[in-house]
Amino acid sequence: MSFLGNFTNRYPLLKNRYLITFVIFLVWVMFFDSNNMIRQFEDRNDLFKLKKEKRYYQKEIVSTQKDFTALLTSNSHLERYAREKYQMKKDNEEVWLVIDTTLIKVSK
């Protein structure tokens, strides 16, 4: 009882079994449980990224719907879209595609 007695006399909180049980439970939940603290932080980070993607795609849906209604209501918009997107042309026209080429300097 010399070592254990001196140790518990020096730290009387170690005699409280409820405190010891609570500390063991807290350590278990924080590090060893399937929903531990590390996983909670990772899940919260994933949720933030998914909410950001959701806002982006909602904005894209709104802009696509506006473009779609513009295409359905106006023939000029439809013709412009067909020319730009699918390189369509009228029978008596020639289409010239201008491709911007940029020289890239490669350092050795």
N, C-alpha and C positions, 0 to 999 in steps of 0.2 A: 504494500500500500504506500510505499515511500514515494515512488515516482507518480503513480496515478493520484494518490492523495494530495501531493504537492501541486500537481497540475490542475486538479479540480479546485483546490483551495485558491490557487492563483487566478483561475478563470472560472468564476462561479456560474457563468452563463452556460457552461458545458454540462451542468447538472440538469438543466431544463430540457427534458426530452421533447417537448413540443417545439421548441426553438430548433433543436437539431433536426427533427423531422421536417420542419418547414424549410430549413436550409437545404436539406437533401432533395426535397421536392422541387424547390426553386432551381437548383442546379440541374436536375433531371429535365425539367421543362425547358430550360434555356438552352441546353446543349444536346441532350440525347433523345428527346421526343421527336416524333415524325414531323411535328409542326414547330420546330425549334426557332430560335431567334434569327439565325442566319437565313433559314428558309423564308421566314416572314419578311425580312428585308428584301430578299430576291423577288418574292412575289409582289411586294409593293412596288418595286422598281419595274417589273414586267407590267403591272397594272398601269403605271404612269405612261409607259411607252405605248401601250395599247390604246389608252385614252387619247394620246397625241395622234396616233394613226387614225383613230375614229374621227377626230375633228378634221384631219386632212381629207379623208375620203368623203365626209359629209360636204365639205366645201367643193370637192371635185364633182360630186353628184349634182349639186346646185348649178354649177357652171355648165355641166354637160346637159342638164335639162334646159337651161337657157339656150344653149346652142341648138339643141334638138327642136325646140319650139321655133327658133329663128329659121331653121332649115325647112320646117313644115309650112311656115307662113309665107316665105318669100322665095320666089324662083331665082332671084339673083344670088341670094345666099347659097342656095342649093347648087347653082352652077359654079360659083366660086369654090365651094367645098369640093366638088367633084374634080375641078381642075387642079387644085392644090394637093388634095389627098391622093387621088388616083391617076393623075396626069391625063385626064380625059381631054379630048379636043373635038372641035367641030371638023367636018369633012374637008373644008378648004383652008385649014390652018396648019401651021407648023409649030411644034413645041420645042423650045430650047430650054434645056435644064442647065442651070449655072450652079456648079458645085464649087464651094469655097475651099480651096486647098491652101493650107498653111504649111510653110516649111518649118520643120522642127530641127533645131540644131542639137546634134548628139555630141556630147562632150566625151572625149576618150580619156 
